[in-house]
């Protein structure tokens, strides 16, 4: 007999776990909608040509490929084959790595139907062939919001306010929003005469919180930087609260660098537009988010009370739709990591007040004739937005009530021979044990 199992990095979700996850999703969705974002869904699979080359070399290696149908190796000379090229000969599709590249593809394909700026939110699973570990999965959900078709940093300010509202709604208080600008990274890397290594350096810097300065230094040396360049680079990776004073300090540090001037001007506008004193925003020049498509401001949200990776991230990308033939469409977006937010809330016991209410009332019929009495009544109560179950068989009352208690159902409506004769029902509060014989029309009146 085969032992049942699931692939590493994936999970089953029990009803209780799933209800908590849906609660998080509903809070995020409600706030996205309040800012005017519209829903969108894209296919689980994309053409590999759509996905490849958008996430950097390391990202490409984490793409899950889907084998072509049929005899996919019949036309391949296996005695003379390049293993890397073989992948693309036997696989034309892949599971989506994120929701941003599919969005860019969608916008290009449907540009004639879209009014710009296009504001969409999307909540779907994504897949990455990563090494599974705590808080890192191969299948996980992202909850994205993006604006395409405007360069205005008013959008970035909106996202800062979305962070504040989402985390407030989830009772998450201990977190920091880190912000940086790719042009500040460019200025830092220009200052050490290493602009030709920009992409490689950002990918390495992005690992700073995982492998530390020593690990980053080793990798920077491996790509050709010397000790002086590395020291100067680390001196540029300043972390300060985002405010007028810190921006002035950064401006002095990169005095005369045009790229830095553009970045600082945008950050000043974001600070002015967001005007939100309830949120901890740190200007962190070590924040790199090593994806190739970011071009402007970048965000990351990290919890401060528990050691965990980022629970949200994002940034501006000006060239992504251009990869699909539509240039001049600036975009910016953020993504909430539902799985890490769930893990964080579990660890902080923030689900205690989330009511796990699958069923409001259970009907217990004591004989077959009582079913005919219960079923129409159950239908009426469902029309009143109540969640109603009818226990599906005649059994001892204790068995049906044990079932109800295991599901934490508060109310039971018991119907037997006596209730049928009187045209009434026995309403029992399973939390207190109180019960009353009442008219069936009075059930809602007695619920509290």
C-alpha positions in Angstrom: 0.0 0.0 0.0 1.4 3.4 -1.0 2.0 5.8 1.9 0.2 9.1 1.1 2.4 12.2 0.9 2.6 15.7 -0.7 5.6 17.4 -2.4 8.0 19.2 -0.2 7.3 22.9 0.1 3.5 22.4 -0.3 0.8 22.1 2.3 -2.7 21.0 3.0 -4.9 23.6 4.6 -7.4 22.4 7.2 -10.8 24.1 7.5 -9.7 26.2 10.5 -6.4 27.2 8.9 -8.1 28.0 5.6 -10.7 30.2 7.4 -7.9 32.2 9.0 -6.1 32.6 5.6 -9.4 33.7 4.0 -9.8 36.3 6.8 -6.4 37.8 5.9 -7.2 37.8 2.2 -10.6 39.5 2.9 -9.0 42.3 4.9 -6.4 42.9 2.2 -9.0 42.8 -0.6 -11.3 45.2 1.2 -8.5 47.8 1.6 -7.4 47.3 -2.0 -10.9 48.0 -3.2 -11.2 51.1 -1.0 -8.2 52.5 -3.0 -10.0 51.8 -6.3 -8.1 48.6 -7.4 -10.0 46.1 -9.6 -9.6 42.3 -9.5 -7.7 40.3 -12.0 -6.7 36.6 -12.4 -4.3 35.1 -14.9 -3.6 31.4 -15.7 -1.5 29.1 -13.5 0.7 28.4 -16.5 2.5 30.9 -18.7 4.6 30.3 -21.8 8.2 29.9 -20.7 9.2 32.6 -23.1 6.9 35.0 -21.0 8.6 34.1 -17.7 12.3 33.6 -18.7 14.7 36.5 -18.5 12.4 38.6 -16.2 13.7 37.6 -12.8 17.5 37.4 -13.3 19.6 34.3 -13.7 18.8 32.9 -10.2 15.1 33.5 -10.8 15.2 31.6 -14.1 16.6 28.6 -12.2 13.7 28.7 -9.8 11.0 28.4 -12.5 8.9 25.2 -12.4 8.8 23.9 -16.0 5.9 21.9 -17.4 6.7 19.0 -19.7 5.1 19.1 -23.2 2.3 16.7 -23.9 2.9 13.3 -25.6 6.2 11.8 -26.6 8.2 15.0 -25.9 11.7 13.5 -26.6 10.9 11.6 -29.9 12.6 14.2 -32.1 15.6 14.9 -29.8 19.0 13.4 -30.4 19.9 12.3 -26.9 23.5 11.5 -27.8 24.1 15.1 -28.8 22.2 17.4 -26.4 22.9 20.4 -24.2 21.1 19.9 -20.9 20.2 23.6 -20.6 18.8 23.7 -24.2 17.0 20.4 -23.6 14.8 22.0 -21.0 13.3 24.4 -23.5 13.0 21.7 -26.1 10.8 19.5 -23.9 9.0 22.2 -22.0 7.2 25.3 -23.5 5.2 26.2 -20.4 6.0 27.0 -16.7 4.1 27.7 -13.5 4.0 31.5 -12.8 6.8 32.7 -10.6 5.0 35.9 -9.5 2.0 37.9 -10.5 3.8 41.0 -11.9 5.1 39.5 -15.2 1.7 37.9 -16.0 0.2 41.4 -15.3 2.5 43.0 -17.8 1.7 40.3 -20.4 -2.0 40.8 -19.8 -1.8 44.6 -20.2 0.1 44.3 -23.5 -2.4 41.8 -24.8 -5.4 43.8 -23.7 -4.2 47.4 -24.0 -7.1 48.4 -26.3 -9.6 47.4 -23.5 -7.8 49.2 -20.7 -8.2 52.7 -19.3 -4.9 54.0 -17.9 -3.9 54.3 -15.2 -4.8 50.7 -14.8 -5.2 49.7 -11.1 -5.6 46.0 -10.5 -5.2 43.6 -7.5 -4.6 39.9 -7.8 -4.6 37.1 -5.2 -3.4 33.8 -6.5 -0.7 31.1 -5.7 2.7 31.2 -7.3 5.4 28.6 -7.5 9.2 28.6 -7.1 11.6 25.7 -7.2 13.3 26.9 -4.1 14.8 24.8 -1.2 11.9 24.5 1.3 12.6 25.8 4.8 10.8 27.6 7.6 8.6 30.4 6.2 9.8 29.5 2.7 7.6 27.4 0.5 7.5 26.2 -3.1 3.8 27.0 -3.5 2.6 30.1 -1.8 0.1 32.9 -2.3 0.8 36.5 -3.3 -1.7 39.4 -2.9 -0.6 42.0 -5.4 -1.8 45.5 -6.2 -0.3 47.4 -9.1 -0.8 50.7 -11.0 0.3 50.8 -14.6 0.3 53.9 -16.9 1.5 56.7 -14.6 4.9 57.8 -13.4 3.4 59.7 -10.4 4.9 58.8 -7.0 1.4 59.5 -5.6 1.0 55.7 -6.2 4.0 54.9 -3.9 2.4 57.2 -1.2 -0.8 55.3 -1.6 1.0 52.0 -1.1 2.5 53.3 2.2 -1.0 54.1 3.4 -2.2 50.7 2.3 0.5 49.1 4.4 -0.7 51.1 7.4 -4.4 50.2 6.9 -3.8 46.5 6.2 -1.6 45.8 9.2 -3.8 47.9 11.4 -6.8 45.7 10.3 -4.8 42.6 11.2 -3.6 44.0 14.6 0.0 43.7 13.4 1.8 46.6 15.0 5.5 45.7 15.2 6.9 46.1 11.7 9.1 48.5 9.6 8.5 49.6 6.1 11.9 49.8 4.4 12.2 52.0 1.3 15.0 52.6 -1.2 15.4 53.8 -4.8 17.3 51.9 -7.5 18.9 55.1 -8.6 20.4 55.5 -5.2 21.9 52.0 -5.6 23.2 53.0 -9.0 24.7 56.1 -7.4 26.4 54.0 -4.7 27.7 51.5 -7.3 28.8 54.3 -9.7 30.8 55.9 -6.8 33.0 52.8 -6.6 33.4 52.6 -10.4 31.6 49.2 -10.6 28.5 50.1 -12.7 29.2 47.2 -15.1 28.5 44.9 -12.2 25.3 46.6 -11.2 22.9 43.6 -11.6 25.3 41.2 -9.9 26.0 43.5 -7.0 22.3 44.1 -6.3 21.6 40.4 -6.3 24.4 39.9 -3.8 23.4 42.9 -1.6 19.9 41.5 -1.5 21.3 38.5 0.5 22.7 40.8 3.2 20.1 39.9 5.9 20.7 36.2 5.1 24.5 35.8 4.9 25.7 39.0 6.6 28.4 41.4 5.6 31.1 38.8 5.6 29.2 36.5 3.2 28.3 39.5 1.0 32.0 40.6 1.0 33.1 37.2 -0.2 30.7 37.1 -3.0 31.6 40.7 -4.1 35.3 39.7 -4.2 34.3 36.7 -6.3 32.9 38.9 -9.0 36.0 41.2 -9.0 35.5 44.0 -6.5 38.5 44.9 -4.2 38.5 45.6 -0.5 38.4 49.4 -0.9 35.4 49.2 -3.2 33.6 46.9 -0.8 34.3 49.2 2.2 33.2 52.3 0.3 30.0 50.5 -0.8 29.1 49.4 2.7 29.7 53.1 3.8 27.0 54.1 1.3 24.4 51.6 2.5 23.0 54.0 5.0 19.9 53.1 7.1 17.9 56.0 8.7 14.3 56.9 9.3 12.8 58.4 6.2 12.4 62.1 7.0 13.6 65.5 5.7 16.9 65.3 7.7 17.9 61.9 6.4 17.2 62.9 2.8 19.4 65.9 3.2 22.1 63.7 4.6 21.9 61.3 1.6 21.9 64.3 -0.7 25.2 65.4 0.8 26.6 61.9 0.6 25.9 61.7 -3.1 26.4 65.4 -3.9 26.6 66.0 -7.6 25.3 62.6 -8.7 22.3 63.1 -11.1 20.8 59.7 -10.4 20.8 60.4 -6.7 19.2 63.8 -7.2 16.3 62.2 -9.1 15.8 59.6 -6.4 15.9 62.0 -3.5 13.4 64.3 -5.3 11.0 61.4 -5.7 11.5 60.3 -2.1 10.7 63.8 -0.8 7.4 63.8 -2.8 6.5 60.4 -1.4 7.2 61.6 2.1 5.0 64.6 1.5 2.2 62.8 -0.1 2.0 59.9 2.3 2.0 62.3 5.4 1.5 59.3 7.7 2.9 59.5 11.2 1.5 56.1 12.2 3.9 54.0 10.3 7.6 53.3 10.8 9.4 54.0 7.5 13.2 53.4 7.2 15.3 54.6 4.3 17.5 51.6 3.8 20.1 51.9 1.0 21.0 48.2 1.4 17.6 47.2 0.3 18.1 45.9 -3.2 15.3 43.4 -4.1 17.4 41.7 -6.7 14.8 41.4 -9.5 15.9 42.8 -12.8 12.8 44.7 -13.6 12.8 47.3 -10.7 13.8 50.8 -11.8 12.6 53.3 -9.1 11.4 53.1 -5.5 11.5 49.7 -3.9 9.7 48.6 -0.7 10.0 45.8 1.8 8.1 45.2 5.1 9.8 43.3 7.9 8.3 42.3 11.3 10.4 43.6 14.2 9.1 41.5 17.1 9.9 38.1 15.4 12.8 37.1 13.2 11.3 36.4 9.8 11.8 37.4 6.2 9.8 40.2 4.6 6.0 40.0 4.7 5.5 42.4 1.8 7.6 44.0 -0.9 7.4 45.7 -4.3 8.6 48.7 -6.3 8.5 50.7 -9.5 9.2 49.1 -12.8 9.3 51.3 -16.0 10.3 48.8 -18.6 8.4 45.6 -18.0 5.7 45.9 -20.6 8.4 47.0 -23.0 9.7 43.4 -22.9 6.4 42.4 -24.6 6.4 45.2 -27.1 4.6 48.1 -25.3 7.0 50.8 -24.2 6.3 53.9 -22.2 4.1 52.2 -19.6 5.4 52.9 -16.1 4.2 50.6 -13.3 4.5 50.2 -9.6 3.2 47.6 -7.2 3.4 45.8 -3.9 2.7 42.2 -2.9 1.7 40.8 0.5 3.0 37.3 1.4 -0.1 35.7 2.8 1.8 32.6 4.0 4.3 34.6 6.1 1.6 36.9 7.4 -0.3 33.9 8.5 2.8 32.4 10.2 3.4 35.8 11.9 -0.2 36.1 13.2 -0.1 32.5 14.5 3.1 33.1 16.4 1.8 36.4 17.9 -1.6 34.8 18.7 -3.4 37.4 16.6 -6.1 35.0 15.5 -7.6 34.7 19.0 -10.4 37.2 18.1 -11.1 35.8 14.7 -14.3 33.8 15.1 -14.2 30.4 13.5 -17.8 30.2 12.7 -18.6 27.5 10.1 -22.2 26.9 11.2 -24.6 29.0 13.2 -27.3 26.4 13.8 -27.5 22.7 13.5 -30.9 20.9 13.1 -31.2 17.5 14.8 -34.2 15.5 13.6 -35.1 12.7 16.0 -37.1 10.7 13.4 -37.6 10.5 9.6 -40.8 12.6 9.6 -39.0 15.4 11.5 -36.7 15.9 8.5 -39.6 17.2 6.4 -40.2 19.7 9.1 -36.6 20.8 9.5 -35.6 21.1 5.8 -37.9 24.0 4.8 -37.1 25.8 8.0 -33.4 25.5 7.4 -33.9 27.0 3.9 -35.8 29.9 5.4 -33.0 30.6 7.9 -30.3 30.4 5.2 -32.2 33.2 3.4 -31.6 35.3 6.5 -27.8 34.9 6.0 -27.4 32.2 8.7 -25.2 29.2 8.2 -27.3 26.1 8.7 -26.6 22.4 8.9 -29.1 19.6 9.1 -27.5 16.5 10.7 -27.9 14.0 7.9 -29.3 11.0 9.7 -31.5 10.0 12.6 -29.3 9.0 15.5 -29.0 9.4 19.3 -29.2 13.1 20.3 -25.8 12.8 22.1 -24.0 11.8 18.8 -25.4 14.8 16.8 -24.6 17.2 19.7 -21.1 15.9 20.1 -20.6 16.5 16.4 -22.0 20.1 16.9 -19.7 20.7 19.8 -16.6 19.5 17.9 -17.4 22.1 15.3 -18.0 24.8 17.9 -21.6 25.3 16.8 -23.4 27.5 19.3 -27.1 26.6 18.6 -29.0 23.3 18.0 -32.6 23.1 16.9 -34.0 19.8 18.0 -37.2 18.4 16.4 -38.9 15.2 17.5 -42.4 13.8 17.9 -43.5 16.3 20.6 -42.2 19.3 18.7 -44.0 18.2 15.6 -47.3 17.9 17.5 -47.0 21.4 19.0 -45.6 23.0 15.8 -42.6 24.2 17.8 -38.8 23.5 18.1 -36.4 23.0 20.9 -33.7 25.6 20.7 -30.6 24.7 22.7 -27.6 26.9 23.4 -24.7 24.5 23.3 -22.3 26.9 25.1 -24.6 27.4 28.2 -26.8 24.3 28.0 -30.0 26.4 28.2 -32.8 25.2 26.1 -36.3 26.5 25.3 -39.4 25.2 23.5 -40.3 28.0 21.1 -42.3 28.7 18.0 -40.3 28.0 14.8 -41.0 31.6 13.7 -39.2 32.9 16.8 -35.8 31.2 16.3 -34.0 34.3 15.1 -35.5 36.4 17.9 -33.9 34.0 20.5 -30.4 34.0 19.0 -27.9 36.2 20.8 
